[in-house]
């Protein structure tokens, strides 16, 4: 039985999993004195969930989409099997038993094909709810990726001479009607992390369906729920990079610096523009339970990473990170009836609720309300409904650039930011900041997205860093 407050729950992402030979040395066995009392929740190998479901950033069709469109999913799964065999072969040098690993995933894929054929037959009958069965199909397919990576990880550590345990939360072949929390509790009843290295599937089967609410954020939900269930002392997320003051690919590795401490509020601000340290719904569970999150660079094991806690406030007023998104749309509603009318913005929000669209920020004046949304939430139906009700509705592609920190309530920071952009000829279309002063949001044209981040980082982070060094 797991002793609470002694274990760390650690998550390894898909891109890192493809480099598992390095991960063993840089994360799992880096400190021989602290090999145990660590539970690793693993994602599928990079790209595999795209193959199983759909590709998020391209038009390539995943197996789920093929099944949904009544295509040849059997052939697609067999093709995927060969791809997974190839991944397995790449890990032979670090200790994977190729025969056992191939047999494991081959059996699971063959069984998945049989189940999908049964679902296909039931769907063809026309007597069932198609949406519900498709959701079940999506869950089944998603689970294959994490089964594969978790099983392999345990097998490799066993070869290295360690007691290692594959904990399968996928519910494969298990007809028990557990909720997600119940399955996690049941799975860990006989686990002893102090004597074994545990690898857990990022997917968890539950009666409520983990993907109904969280879709592809499910592995972080599993991670957070395990941490809460076991009352972990810390929840650690291993990424391929540090959580830095800016994007090193845009600003240069020498310009940015790792954030050492921040709070959950800042983490939420980052998630709002899709720069997630962790899925916001998963982080809420950890925040409520009082479990800190640590984000670490998987390949710099000696660095302590970024610690995210509930109560941290930077002792000095400063910008901690510059970030943003160029995948945003401005919807501006101009209406002369707006001025002084109580509840006018409520009528606008009703249209957004009807179309199931959330927003990032909202700016207002006497006759205009401008709302910034993510491109993926934009729909013609939303704009049509707005135009039917209000005088003038204008839609434009924009970018949002944010200056974020746990303590930015310092006179002059906003002026420094606007001057930094203005001096470089960048027009600020709109600005948003609340009195809590954790996030200054600047709306700019998309072609200014990268430059705006560079100039803000230079003015608010690099000059600040230089002054501290002196």
DOMIGU-864502 format. One record per residue (C-alpha): residue in three letters; x, z, y; residue number from 1. Coordinates in nm, 2 decimals, padded with zeros to 4 digits. Each point is the difference from the previous one (the first is absolute). Example, Ala and Ser with C-alpha at 12.3 -4.5 7.8 and 13.67 -1.06 7.14 Angstrom:
BEGIN
residuo,xx,zz,yy,num
ala,01.23,00.78,-00.45,1
ser,00.14,-00.07,00.34,2
This chain:
BEGIN
residuo,xx,zz,yy,num
unk,00.00,00.00,00.00,1
unk,00.13,-00.09,00.35,2
unk,00.10,00.30,00.21,3
unk,-00.14,-00.06,00.34,4
unk,00.21,00.00,00.32,5
unk,00.31,-00.09,-00.20,6
unk,-00.04,-00.38,-00.05,7
unk,00.06,-00.29,00.23,8
unk,-00.23,-00.30,-00.04,9
unk,00.19,-00.32,00.08,10
unk,-00.13,-00.35,00.04,11
unk,00.21,-00.32,-00.06,12
unk,-00.13,-00.33,00.14,13
unk,-00.01,-00.33,-00.17,14
unk,00.29,-00.17,00.18,15
unk,00.22,00.30,-00.09,16
unk,-00.12,-00.01,-00.36,17
unk,00.15,-00.35,-00.04,18
unk,00.33,00.17,00.06,19
unk,-00.06,00.28,-00.24,20
unk,00.36,00.00,-00.13,21
unk,00.11,00.10,00.35,22
unk,-00.30,00.23,00.04,23
unk,00.11,00.20,-00.31,24
unk,00.34,00.08,00.17,25
unk,-00.11,00.03,00.36,26
unk,-00.32,00.20,-00.05,27
unk,-00.07,00.14,-00.35,28
unk,00.35,00.10,-00.12,29
unk,00.17,00.02,00.34,30
unk,00.01,00.38,-00.01,31
unk,00.07,00.12,-00.35,32
unk,-00.10,00.35,00.10,33
unk,-00.35,-00.11,00.10,34
unk,-00.11,-00.25,-00.26,35
unk,-00.30,00.19,-00.11,36
unk,-00.31,00.14,00.17,37
unk,-00.05,-00.34,00.15,38
unk,-00.30,-00.23,-00.09,39
unk,00.03,-00.37,00.08,40
unk,-00.31,-00.20,00.08,41
unk,00.10,-00.37,-00.03,42
unk,-00.15,-00.32,00.13,43
unk,00.00,-00.32,-00.19,44
unk,00.31,-00.21,00.03,45
unk,00.00,-00.19,00.33,46
unk,-00.23,-00.30,00.00,47
unk,-00.18,00.09,-00.32,48
unk,-00.31,00.14,00.16,49
unk,-00.03,-00.32,00.20,50
unk,00.01,-00.19,-00.32,51
unk,-00.26,00.22,-00.16,52
unk,-00.24,00.01,00.30,53
unk,00.07,-00.23,00.29,54
unk,00.29,-00.08,00.23,55
unk,-00.05,00.19,00.33,56
unk,00.23,-00.23,00.21,57
unk,-00.05,-00.34,-00.16,58
unk,-00.26,-00.23,-00.15,59
unk,00.13,00.05,-00.35,60
unk,-00.28,00.11,-00.23,61
unk,00.03,00.31,-00.21,62
unk,-00.16,00.05,-00.35,63
unk,-00.29,00.20,00.14,64
unk,-00.09,-00.29,00.23,65
unk,00.03,-00.24,-00.29,66
unk,-00.24,00.21,-00.21,67
unk,-00.24,00.04,00.29,68
unk,-00.01,-00.38,00.05,69
unk,-00.04,-00.05,-00.38,70
unk,00.34,-00.16,-00.04,71
unk,00.25,00.02,-00.29,72
unk,00.10,00.36,00.03,73
unk,00.12,00.01,-00.36,74
unk,00.27,-00.25,00.07,75
unk,00.09,00.18,00.32,76
unk,00.04,00.33,-00.18,77
unk,00.22,-00.16,-00.27,78
unk,00.21,-00.15,00.27,79
unk,00.03,00.35,00.16,80
unk,00.10,00.14,-00.33,81
unk,00.30,-00.23,-00.01,82
unk,00.09,00.11,00.36,83
unk,-00.02,00.36,-00.11,84
unk,00.22,-00.07,-00.30,85
unk,00.26,-00.15,00.24,86
unk,-00.01,00.31,00.22,87
unk,00.05,00.21,-00.32,88
unk,00.30,-00.21,-00.10,89
unk,00.16,00.08,00.34,90
unk,-00.01,00.37,-00.08,91
unk,00.17,-00.02,-00.34,92
unk,00.34,00.07,00.16,93
unk,-00.12,00.33,00.14,94
unk,-00.15,00.12,-00.33,95
unk,-00.34,-00.15,-00.06,96
unk,-00.10,-00.06,-00.36,97
unk,-00.11,-00.36,00.03,98
unk,-00.19,-00.01,-00.33,99
unk,-00.20,00.31,00.07,100
unk,-00.07,-00.09,00.37,101
unk,-00.11,-00.35,-00.08,102
unk,-00.23,00.12,-00.28,103
unk,-00.15,00.26,00.23,104
unk,-00.10,-00.24,00.28,105
unk,-00.09,-00.28,-00.24,106
unk,-00.25,00.22,-00.18,107
unk,-00.16,00.11,00.33,108
unk,-00.03,-00.35,00.14,109
unk,-00.15,-00.14,-00.33,110
unk,-00.25,00.29,00.01,111
unk,-00.08,-00.07,00.37,112
unk,-00.08,-00.37,-00.09,113
unk,-00.24,00.12,-00.27,114
unk,-00.17,00.24,00.24,115
unk,-00.03,-00.27,00.27,116
unk,-00.15,-00.24,-00.25,117
unk,-00.26,00.26,-00.08,118
unk,-00.07,00.06,00.38,119
unk,-00.02,-00.38,00.05,120
unk,-00.27,-00.02,-00.28,121
unk,-00.20,00.28,00.15,122
unk,00.02,-00.16,00.35,123
unk,-00.13,-00.33,-00.15,124
unk,-00.31,00.18,-00.12,125
unk,-00.11,00.06,00.36,126
unk,-00.15,00.34,-00.09,127
unk,00.27,00.21,00.17,128
unk,00.12,00.09,00.34,129
unk,00.28,-00.26,00.06,130
unk,00.16,00.21,00.28,131
unk,00.04,00.31,-00.22,132
unk,00.16,-00.19,-00.29,133
unk,00.23,-00.19,00.23,134
unk,00.12,00.34,00.14,135
unk,00.07,00.12,-00.35,136
unk,00.19,-00.32,-00.07,137
unk,00.21,00.06,00.31,138
unk,00.08,00.35,-00.11,139
unk,00.10,-00.11,-00.35,140
unk,00.23,-00.27,00.13,141
unk,00.16,00.23,00.26,142
unk,00.08,00.26,-00.26,143
unk,00.22,-00.24,-00.21,144
unk,00.28,-00.01,00.27,145
unk,00.05,00.38,00.02,146
unk,-00.02,00.04,-00.38,147
unk,00.28,-00.25,-00.03,148
unk,00.24,00.16,00.25,149
unk,-00.07,00.36,-00.09,150
unk,00.05,-00.06,-00.37,151
unk,00.33,-00.19,00.06,152
unk,00.13,00.28,00.23,153
unk,-00.05,00.27,-00.26,154
unk,00.15,-00.22,-00.27,155
unk,00.32,-00.06,00.21,156
unk,00.04,00.37,00.07,157
unk,-00.04,00.08,-00.37,158
unk,00.28,-00.24,-00.07,159
unk,00.21,00.19,00.25,160
unk,-00.04,00.31,-00.21,161
unk,-00.26,00.18,00.21,162
unk,-00.34,00.14,-00.11,163
unk,-00.23,-00.24,00.17,164
unk,-00.38,-00.02,00.00,165
unk,-00.23,-00.30,00.06,166
unk,-00.32,00.14,00.15,167
unk,-00.28,-00.27,-00.02,168
unk,-00.28,00.07,00.24,169
unk,-00.15,-00.35,-00.06,170
unk,-00.24,00.14,-00.26,171
unk,00.10,-00.29,-00.23,172
unk,-00.22,00.03,-00.31,173
unk,-00.14,00.33,00.12,174
unk,-00.38,00.01,00.03,175
unk,00.00,00.34,00.16,176
unk,-00.21,00.01,00.31,177
unk,00.25,00.18,00.22,178
unk,00.00,-00.01,00.38,179
unk,00.34,-00.08,00.15,180
unk,00.07,00.36,00.07,181
unk,-00.11,00.10,-00.35,182
unk,00.22,-00.26,-00.16,183
unk,00.30,00.12,00.20,184
unk,-00.07,00.36,-00.10,185
unk,-00.04,-00.09,-00.36,186
unk,00.32,-00.21,-00.01,187
unk,00.22,00.28,00.13,188
unk,-00.13,00.29,-00.21,189
unk,00.28,-00.04,-00.25,190
unk,00.27,-00.14,00.23,191
unk,00.31,00.20,00.06,192
unk,00.20,-00.16,00.29,193
unk,00.27,00.26,-00.02,194
unk,00.11,-00.15,-00.33,195
unk,-00.10,-00.37,00.03,196
unk,00.02,-00.28,00.25,197
unk,-00.35,-00.12,00.05,198
unk,-00.11,-00.36,00.10,199
unk,-00.36,-00.04,00.09,200
unk,-00.21,-00.31,00.05,201
unk,-00.09,-00.06,00.36,202
unk,-00.35,-00.10,-00.12,203
unk,-00.25,00.26,-00.11,204
unk,-00.32,-00.08,-00.18,205
unk,-00.30,00.21,00.11,206
unk,-00.38,-00.03,-00.02,207
unk,-00.01,-00.05,00.38,208
unk,00.24,-00.29,-00.01,209
unk,00.32,00.05,00.20,210
unk,-00.01,-00.35,00.14,211
unk,-00.35,00.02,00.14,212
unk,00.12,00.20,00.30,213
unk,00.37,-00.05,00.00,214
unk,00.05,-00.35,-00.15,215
unk,00.37,-00.07,-00.01,216
unk,00.10,00.33,00.15,217
unk,-00.09,00.17,-00.33,218
unk,00.36,00.09,-00.10,219
unk,00.04,00.22,00.31,220
unk,-00.33,00.16,-00.07,221
unk,00.11,00.08,-00.36,222
unk,00.33,00.14,00.15,223
unk,-00.18,00.22,00.25,224
unk,-00.26,00.13,-00.25,225
unk,00.27,00.10,-00.25,226
unk,00.19,00.18,00.28,227
unk,-00.31,00.20,00.09,228
unk,-00.10,00.07,-00.36,229
unk,00.34,00.13,-00.08,230
unk,00.05,00.17,00.34,231
unk,00.32,-00.18,00.05,232
unk,00.26,00.14,00.24,233
unk,00.06,-00.35,00.14,234
unk,-00.12,-00.35,-00.04,235
unk,00.28,-00.26,00.03,236
unk,-00.04,-00.37,00.06,237
unk,00.30,-00.22,-00.08,238
unk,00.01,-00.32,00.20,239
unk,00.25,-00.28,00.04,240
unk,00.07,00.11,00.35,241
unk,00.00,00.30,00.23,242
unk,-00.30,00.08,00.22,243
unk,00.18,-00.10,00.32,244
unk,-00.05,00.00,00.38,245
unk,-00.07,-00.37,-00.03,246
unk,00.00,-00.29,-00.25,247
unk,00.37,-00.06,-00.09,248
unk,-00.07,-00.36,-00.09,249
unk,-00.13,-00.07,00.36,250
unk,00.22,00.23,00.20,251
unk,00.32,00.02,-00.21,252
unk,00.12,00.27,-00.23,253
unk,00.24,00.14,00.26,254
unk,-00.27,00.03,00.26,255
unk,-00.24,00.22,-00.20,256
unk,00.04,00.34,-00.14,257
unk,-00.19,00.19,-00.28,258
unk,-00.27,00.24,00.11,259
unk,00.09,00.34,-00.14,260
unk,-00.33,00.18,00.07,261
unk,-00.35,-00.08,00.10,262
unk,-00.36,00.10,-00.06,263
unk,-00.31,-00.13,-00.17,264
unk,-00.15,-00.11,00.33,265
unk,00.29,-00.24,00.05,266
unk,-00.04,-00.12,-00.36,267
unk,-00.36,-00.08,00.08,268
unk,00.10,-00.20,00.31,269
unk,00.24,-00.21,-00.21,270
unk,-00.27,-00.06,-00.26,271
unk,-00.24,-00.12,00.27,272
unk,00.22,-00.30,00.06,273
unk,00.08,-00.05,-00.37,274
unk,00.34,00.15,00.01,275
unk,-00.09,00.25,-00.27,276
unk,00.24,00.28,-00.10,277
unk,-00.29,00.08,-00.24,278
unk,-00.36,-00.11,-00.03,279
unk,-00.19,00.21,00.26,280
unk,-00.26,00.12,-00.25,281
unk,00.27,00.12,-00.23,282
unk,00.19,00.17,00.28,283
unk,-00.32,00.19,00.10,284
unk,-00.01,00.16,-00.35,285
unk,00.36,00.12,00.03,286
unk,-00.05,00.12,00.36,287
unk,-00.30,00.20,-00.09,288
unk,00.18,00.16,-00.29,289
unk,00.30,00.08,00.22,290
unk,00.24,-00.21,-00.21,291
unk,00.28,-00.17,00.21,292
unk,00.09,-00.36,-00.05,293
unk,00.36,-00.12,00.00,294
unk,00.07,-00.37,00.04,295
unk,00.35,-00.09,-00.13,296
unk,00.21,-00.31,-00.03,297
unk,00.03,-00.06,-00.37,298
unk,00.36,-00.12,00.03,299
unk,00.14,00.27,00.23,300
unk,-00.06,00.31,-00.22,301
unk,00.21,00.23,00.22,302
unk,-00.22,-00.06,00.30,303
unk,-00.28,00.26,00.04,304
unk,-00.24,-00.27,00.12,305
unk,-00.31,00.07,00.22,306
unk,-00.19,00.32,-00.05,307
unk,-00.37,-00.02,00.09,308
unk,-00.18,00.33,00.06,309
unk,-00.32,00.11,00.15,310
unk,00.13,00.22,00.29,311
unk,00.33,-00.18,00.10,312
unk,00.03,-00.07,00.37,313
unk,00.33,-00.15,00.13,314
unk,00.17,00.27,00.21,315
unk,00.08,-00.26,00.26,316
unk,-00.24,-00.25,00.15,317
unk,00.10,-00.34,-00.14,318
unk,-00.11,-00.32,-00.16,319
unk,00.06,00.02,-00.37,320
unk,-00.09,-00.36,-00.11,321
unk,-00.09,-00.34,00.15,322
unk,-00.22,-00.21,-00.23,323
unk,-00.31,-00.22,00.01,324
unk,-00.18,-00.30,-00.14,325
unk,-00.04,-00.36,00.10,326
unk,-00.29,-00.04,-00.24,327
unk,-00.26,00.13,00.24,328
unk,-00.29,-00.15,00.19,329
unk,-00.15,00.10,00.34,330
unk,-00.38,-00.01,00.04,331
unk,-00.10,00.04,00.36,332
unk,-00.36,00.07,00.09,333
unk,-00.09,-00.06,00.37,334
unk,-00.35,00.09,00.11,335
unk,-00.12,00.08,00.35,336
unk,-00.27,00.23,-00.14,337
unk,00.27,00.23,-00.13,338
unk,00.09,00.20,00.31,339
unk,-00.15,00.34,00.00,340
unk,-00.22,-00.06,-00.30,341
unk,00.01,00.29,-00.25,342
unk,00.07,-00.11,-00.36,343
unk,00.09,-00.36,00.07,344
unk,00.32,00.03,-00.21,345
unk,-00.22,00.15,-00.28,346
unk,-00.19,-00.33,-00.02,347
unk,00.33,-00.18,-00.04,348
unk,00.11,00.24,-00.27,349
unk,-00.32,-00.06,-00.19,350
unk,00.09,-00.36,-00.03,351
unk,00.35,00.09,-00.13,352
unk,-00.16,00.24,-00.26,353
unk,-00.24,-00.26,-00.11,354
unk,00.29,-00.24,-00.07,355
unk,00.21,00.28,-00.16,356
unk,00.29,-00.04,00.26,357
unk,00.22,00.28,00.12,358
unk,00.23,-00.03,00.30,359
unk,00.35,00.11,00.11,360
unk,-00.07,00.07,00.36,361
unk,-00.26,-00.04,00.28,362
unk,00.05,-00.04,00.38,363
unk,-00.29,00.01,00.25,364
unk,-00.08,-00.05,00.37,365
unk,-00.33,-00.03,00.19,366
unk,-00.11,-00.33,-00.16,367
unk,00.24,-00.06,-00.29,368
unk,00.08,00.15,-00.33,369
unk,00.29,-00.15,-00.19,370
unk,00.05,00.08,-00.36,371
unk,00.31,-00.07,-00.21,372
unk,-00.05,-00.06,-00.37,373
unk,00.22,-00.12,-00.29,374
unk,-00.02,-00.37,-00.08,375
unk,-00.11,00.08,-00.35,376
unk,-00.31,00.17,00.13,377
unk,-00.10,-00.28,00.23,378
unk,-00.31,-00.20,-00.09,379
unk,-00.21,-00.28,00.16,380
unk,-00.31,00.21,-00.08,381
unk,00.13,00.29,00.21,382
unk,00.06,-00.23,00.30,383
unk,-00.33,-00.18,-00.05,384
unk,-00.19,00.33,00.00,385
unk,00.18,00.12,00.32,386
unk,-00.07,-00.33,00.18,387
unk,-00.37,00.03,-00.09,388
unk,-00.02,00.34,00.18,389
unk,00.25,00.00,00.29,390
unk,00.07,-00.23,00.29,391
unk,00.36,-00.12,-00.06,392
unk,00.21,00.06,-00.31,393
unk,00.36,-00.13,00.00,394
unk,00.22,-00.01,-00.31,395
unk,00.38,-00.03,00.02,396
unk,00.30,00.04,-00.24,397
unk,00.23,00.27,00.13,398
unk,00.27,00.24,-00.11,399
unk,00.01,00.38,00.03,400
unk,00.33,00.19,00.07,401
unk,00.00,00.38,-00.03,402
unk,00.24,00.27,00.12,403
unk,-00.08,00.30,-00.22,404
unk,00.12,00.36,-00.02,405
unk,-00.11,00.35,-00.08,406
unk,00.09,00.11,00.36,407
unk,00.00,-00.28,00.26,408
unk,-00.17,00.20,00.28,409
unk,00.28,-00.05,00.24,410
unk,-00.05,-00.13,00.36,411
unk,00.14,-00.34,00.04,412
unk,00.00,-00.13,-00.36,413
unk,-00.30,-00.23,00.06,414
unk,00.17,-00.13,00.32,415
unk,00.32,-00.06,-00.19,416
unk,-00.19,-00.19,-00.26,417
unk,-00.19,-00.22,00.24,418
unk,00.31,-00.07,00.21,419
unk,00.20,-00.09,-00.31,420
unk,-00.26,-00.27,-00.09,421
unk,-00.06,-00.12,00.36,422
unk,00.37,-00.04,00.07,423
unk,00.02,-00.24,-00.29,424
unk,-00.30,-00.20,00.11,425
unk,-00.24,00.13,-00.27,426
unk,-00.36,00.02,00.12,427
unk,-00.19,00.31,-00.12,428
unk,-00.36,-00.11,-00.07,429
unk,-00.13,00.35,-00.06,430
unk,00.12,00.36,-00.05,431
unk,-00.14,00.28,-00.20,432
unk,00.11,00.37,-00.01,433
unk,-00.19,00.32,-00.05,434
unk,00.07,00.34,00.16,435
unk,00.14,00.12,-00.33,436
unk,00.29,-00.24,00.08,437
unk,00.13,-00.09,-00.35,438
unk,-00.04,-00.38,00.03,439
unk,00.04,-00.24,00.29,440
unk,-00.15,-00.34,-00.10,441
unk,00.08,-00.32,00.19,442
unk,-00.20,-00.32,-00.06,443
unk,00.21,-00.31,00.05,444
unk,00.00,-00.37,-00.08,445
unk,00.11,-00.06,-00.36,446
unk,00.31,-00.20,00.10,447
unk,00.13,00.31,00.18,448
unk,-00.04,00.23,-00.31,449
unk,00.37,00.01,-00.10,450
unk,00.14,00.01,00.35,451
unk,-00.24,00.28,00.10,452
unk,00.12,00.22,-00.28,453
unk,00.36,-00.07,00.08,454
unk,-00.03,00.08,00.37,455
unk,-00.21,00.32,-00.07,456
unk,00.25,00.12,-00.26,457
unk,00.29,-00.06,00.24,458
unk,-00.17,00.19,00.28,459
unk,-00.16,00.28,-00.19,460
unk,00.21,00.06,-00.31,461
unk,00.35,-00.15,00.04,462
unk,00.06,00.12,00.35,463
unk,-00.13,00.34,-00.11,464
unk,00.24,00.00,-00.29,465
unk,00.29,-00.09,00.22,466
unk,-00.08,00.28,00.24,467
unk,-00.01,00.25,-00.28,468
unk,00.33,-00.12,-00.13,469
unk,00.15,00.06,00.34,470
